[in-house]
Amino acid sequence: MSKSKGPVPMEDQLCFTVYSTGMAIQRAYKPLLDDLGVTYPQYLVMNVLWREDGRTVGDIADELALEPSTMTPLLKRLEVAGLVRRARNPANERQVVITLTSEGQALRERAGCLGEALLDASGQTMPELSDLNIRLKSLRDAVYESLASRKSTQG
Protein backbone atom coordinates (compact mmCIF):
# COMPACT_ATOMS: atom_id res chain seq x y z
CA MET A 1 0.00 0.00 0.00
CA SER A 2 1.49 3.34 -1.00
CA LYS A 3 1.22 6.51 1.03
CA SER A 4 -0.98 9.14 -0.51
CA LYS A 5 0.44 12.58 -1.05
CA GLY A 6 -1.04 15.62 0.57
CA PRO A 7 -2.60 16.17 3.95
CA VAL A 8 -4.74 13.60 5.70
CA PRO A 9 -8.43 14.57 5.40
CA MET A 10 -9.50 16.71 8.36
CA GLU A 11 -12.08 14.21 9.58
CA ASP A 12 -9.29 11.63 9.95
CA GLN A 13 -6.97 13.90 11.98
CA LEU A 14 -7.05 13.47 15.75
CA CYS A 15 -6.03 17.10 16.28
CA PHE A 16 -9.09 18.33 14.38
CA THR A 17 -11.38 15.91 16.21
CA VAL A 18 -10.09 17.14 19.58
CA TYR A 19 -10.37 20.78 18.46
CA SER A 20 -13.88 20.44 17.05
CA THR A 21 -15.01 18.46 20.11
CA GLY A 22 -13.79 21.31 22.29
CA MET A 23 -15.77 23.75 20.16
CA ALA A 24 -18.90 21.59 20.42
CA ILE A 25 -18.57 21.45 24.21
CA GLN A 26 -18.13 25.22 24.38
CA ARG A 27 -21.30 25.64 22.30
CA ALA A 28 -23.19 23.35 24.68
CA TYR A 29 -21.92 25.43 27.63
CA LYS A 30 -22.57 28.82 25.99
CA PRO A 31 -26.19 29.39 27.12
CA LEU A 32 -25.23 28.51 30.69
CA LEU A 33 -22.12 30.70 30.58
CA ASP A 34 -24.18 33.56 29.14
CA ASP A 35 -26.51 33.25 32.15
CA LEU A 36 -23.46 33.42 34.42
CA GLY A 37 -22.11 36.45 32.51
CA VAL A 38 -18.75 34.90 31.62
CA THR A 39 -17.04 33.54 28.52
CA TYR A 40 -15.55 30.06 28.40
CA PRO A 41 -11.94 31.28 28.97
CA GLN A 42 -13.19 33.39 31.90
CA TYR A 43 -14.98 30.33 33.29
CA LEU A 44 -11.71 28.40 33.13
CA VAL A 45 -9.93 31.12 35.12
CA MET A 46 -12.74 31.15 37.68
CA ASN A 47 -12.49 27.37 37.95
CA VAL A 48 -8.77 27.62 38.78
CA LEU A 49 -9.51 30.24 41.45
CA TRP A 50 -12.42 28.29 42.93
CA ARG A 51 -10.01 25.43 43.54
CA GLU A 52 -7.25 27.68 44.96
CA ASP A 53 -7.82 31.40 45.43
CA GLY A 54 -4.99 33.94 45.43
CA ARG A 55 -3.01 32.65 42.46
CA THR A 56 -0.53 34.65 40.40
CA VAL A 57 -1.24 35.45 36.76
CA GLY A 58 1.67 33.20 35.77
CA ASP A 59 0.33 30.28 37.82
CA ILE A 60 -3.12 30.57 36.25
CA ALA A 61 -1.63 30.89 32.75
CA ASP A 62 0.52 27.79 33.31
CA GLU A 63 -2.41 25.74 34.56
CA LEU A 64 -4.54 26.75 31.56
CA ALA A 65 -1.67 26.40 29.06
CA LEU A 66 -2.02 30.06 28.05
CA GLU A 67 0.51 32.82 27.59
CA PRO A 68 0.54 35.30 30.50
CA SER A 69 -0.01 38.13 28.00
CA THR A 70 -3.29 36.48 26.97
CA MET A 71 -4.42 36.56 30.59
CA THR A 72 -4.26 40.33 31.10
CA PRO A 73 -7.32 41.38 29.04
CA LEU A 74 -9.27 38.37 30.28
CA LEU A 75 -8.52 39.21 33.91
CA LYS A 76 -9.30 42.90 33.39
CA ARG A 77 -12.78 41.96 32.11
CA LEU A 78 -13.33 39.68 35.12
CA GLU A 79 -12.27 42.54 37.40
CA VAL A 80 -14.63 45.00 35.68
CA ALA A 81 -17.41 42.42 36.13
CA GLY A 82 -16.65 42.43 39.86
CA LEU A 83 -15.63 38.77 40.02
CA VAL A 84 -11.90 39.10 40.82
CA ARG A 85 -9.38 41.57 42.20
CA ARG A 86 -5.88 42.08 40.82
CA ALA A 87 -3.12 43.27 43.14
CA ARG A 88 0.66 43.36 43.12
CA ASN A 89 2.29 40.78 45.34
CA PRO A 90 3.93 42.75 48.18
CA ALA A 91 6.66 40.10 48.41
CA ASN A 92 7.41 40.34 44.67
CA GLU A 93 6.18 43.47 42.87
CA ARG A 94 6.62 41.78 39.48
CA GLN A 95 3.80 39.36 40.26
CA VAL A 96 0.10 40.12 40.10
CA VAL A 97 -2.08 38.05 42.42
CA ILE A 98 -5.68 37.31 41.48
CA THR A 99 -8.29 36.82 44.20
CA LEU A 100 -11.99 36.16 44.06
CA THR A 101 -14.47 38.76 45.23
CA SER A 102 -17.57 37.70 47.14
CA GLU A 103 -19.44 37.85 43.81
CA GLY A 104 -16.82 35.58 42.23
CA GLN A 105 -17.15 33.11 45.09
CA ALA A 106 -20.95 33.15 44.83
CA LEU A 107 -20.77 32.42 41.10
CA ARG A 108 -19.31 28.99 41.92
CA GLU A 109 -22.66 27.69 43.18
CA ARG A 110 -24.45 28.86 40.04
CA ALA A 111 -21.79 27.28 37.78
CA GLY A 112 -22.26 23.77 39.13
CA CYS A 113 -24.63 22.73 36.34
CA LEU A 114 -22.09 22.79 33.46
CA GLY A 115 -21.07 19.16 33.91
CA GLU A 116 -24.71 18.11 33.74
CA ALA A 117 -25.09 20.04 30.48
CA LEU A 118 -22.27 18.02 28.92
CA LEU A 119 -23.78 14.76 30.14
CA ASP A 120 -27.14 15.71 28.63
CA ALA A 121 -25.70 16.98 25.36
CA SER A 122 -23.33 14.06 24.83
CA GLY A 123 -25.59 11.15 25.64
CA GLN A 124 -22.57 9.62 27.39
CA THR A 125 -22.47 8.28 30.93
CA MET A 126 -20.29 9.79 33.64
CA PRO A 127 -17.95 6.75 33.59
CA GLU A 128 -17.61 7.02 29.79
CA LEU A 129 -16.76 10.72 29.96
CA SER A 130 -14.38 10.10 32.87
CA ASP A 131 -12.55 7.39 30.91
CA LEU A 132 -12.30 9.65 27.86
CA ASN A 133 -10.98 12.47 30.03
CA ILE A 134 -8.29 10.20 31.50
CA ARG A 135 -7.22 9.06 28.04
CA LEU A 136 -7.10 12.60 26.62
CA LYS A 137 -5.08 13.86 29.60
CA SER A 138 -2.64 11.00 29.05
CA LEU A 139 -2.26 12.00 25.40
CA ARG A 140 -1.82 15.69 26.33
CA ASP A 141 0.77 14.89 28.98
CA ALA A 142 2.73 12.63 26.61
CA VAL A 143 2.82 15.37 23.96
CA TYR A 144 3.97 18.00 26.48
CA GLU A 145 6.61 15.62 27.83
CA SER A 146 7.88 14.99 24.30
CA LEU A 147 8.01 18.72 23.58
CA ALA A 148 9.88 19.41 26.83
CA SER A 149 12.46 16.69 26.20
CA ARG A 150 12.94 17.91 22.62
CA LYS A 151 13.41 21.47 23.88
CA SER A 152 15.93 20.39 26.55
CA THR A 153 18.06 18.50 24.00
CA GLN A 154 18.06 21.50 21.64
CA GLY A 155 18.84 24.10 24.30
C-alpha positions in Angstrom: 0.0 0.0 0.0 1.5 3.3 -1.0 1.2 6.5 1.0 -1.0 9.1 -0.5 0.4 12.6 -1.1 -1.0 15.6 0.6 -2.6 16.2 4.0 -4.7 13.6 5.7 -8.4 14.6 5.4 -9.5 16.7 8.4 -12.1 14.2 9.6 -9.3 11.6 9.9 -7.0 13.9 12.0 -7.0 13.5 15.7 -6.0 17.1 16.3 -9.1 18.3 14.4 -11.4 15.9 16.2 -10.1 17.1 19.6 -10.4 20.8 18.5 -13.9 20.4 17.1 -15.0 18.5 20.1 -13.8 21.3 22.3 -15.8 23.8 20.2 -18.9 21.6 20.4 -18.6 21.4 24.2 -18.1 25.2 24.4 -21.3 25.6 22.3 -23.2 23.3 24.7 -21.9 25.4 27.6 -22.6 28.8 26.0 -26.2 29.4 27.1 -25.2 28.5 30.7 -22.1 30.7 30.6 -24.2 33.6 29.1 -26.5 33.2 32.2 -23.5 33.4 34.4 -22.1 36.5 32.5 -18.8 34.9 31.6 -17.0 33.5 28.5 -15.5 30.1 28.4 -11.9 31.3 29.0 -13.2 33.4 31.9 -15.0 30.3 33.3 -11.7 28.4 33.1 -9.9 31.1 35.1 -12.7 31.1 37.7 -12.5 27.4 38.0 -8.8 27.6 38.8 -9.5 30.2 41.4 -12.4 28.3 42.9 -10.0 25.4 43.5 -7.3 27.7 45.0 -7.8 31.4 45.4 -5.0 33.9 45.4 -3.0 32.7 42.5 -0.5 34.7 40.4 -1.2 35.4 36.8 1.7 33.2 35.8 0.3 30.3 37.8 -3.1 30.6 36.2 -1.6 30.9 32.8 0.5 27.8 33.3 -2.4 25.7 34.6 -4.5 26.7 31.6 -1.7 26.4 29.1 -2.0 30.1 28.1 0.5 32.8 27.6 0.5 35.3 30.5 0.0 38.1 28.0 -3.3 36.5 27.0 -4.4 36.6 30.6 -4.3 40.3 31.1 -7.3 41.4 29.0 -9.3 38.4 30.3 -8.5 39.2 33.9 -9.3 42.9 33.4 -12.8 42.0 32.1 -13.3 39.7 35.1 -12.3 42.5 37.4 -14.6 45.0 35.7 -17.4 42.4 36.1 -16.7 42.4 39.9 -15.6 38.8 40.0 -11.9 39.1 40.8 -9.4 41.6 42.2 -5.9 42.1 40.8 -3.1 43.3 43.1 0.7 43.4 43.1 2.3 40.8 45.3 3.9 42.7 48.2 6.7 40.1 48.4 7.4 40.3 44.7 6.2 43.5 42.9 6.6 41.8 39.5 3.8 39.4 40.3 0.1 40.1 40.1 -2.1 38.1 42.4 -5.7 37.3 41.5 -8.3 36.8 44.2 -12.0 36.2 44.1 -14.5 38.8 45.2 -17.6 37.7 47.1 -19.4 37.8 43.8 -16.8 35.6 42.2 -17.2 33.1 45.1 -21.0 33.2 44.8 -20.8 32.4 41.1 -19.3 29.0 41.9 -22.7 27.7 43.2 -24.5 28.9 40.0 -21.8 27.3 37.8 -22.3 23.8 39.1 -24.6 22.7 36.3 -22.1 22.8 33.5 -21.1 19.2 33.9 -24.7 18.1 33.7 -25.1 20.0 30.5 -22.3 18.0 28.9 -23.8 14.8 30.1 -27.1 15.7 28.6 -25.7 17.0 25.4 -23.3 14.1 24.8 -25.6 11.2 25.6 -22.6 9.6 27.4 -22.5 8.3 30.9 -20.3 9.8 33.6 -17.9 6.7 33.6 -17.6 7.0 29.8 -16.8 10.7 30.0 -14.4 10.1 32.9 -12.5 7.4 30.9 -12.3 9.7 27.9 -11.0 12.5 30.0 -8.3 10.2 31.5 -7.2 9.1 28.0 -7.1 12.6 26.6 -5.1 13.9 29.6 -2.6 11.0 29.1 -2.3 12.0 25.4 -1.8 15.7 26.3 0.8 14.9 29.0 2.7 12.6 26.6 2.8 15.4 24.0 4.0 18.0 26.5 6.6 15.6 27.8 7.9 15.0 24.3 8.0 18.7 23.6 9.9 19.4 26.8 12.5 16.7 26.2 12.9 17.9 22.6 13.4 21.5 23.9 15.9 20.4 26.5 18.1 18.5 24.0 18.1 21.5 21.6 18.8 24.1 24.3 
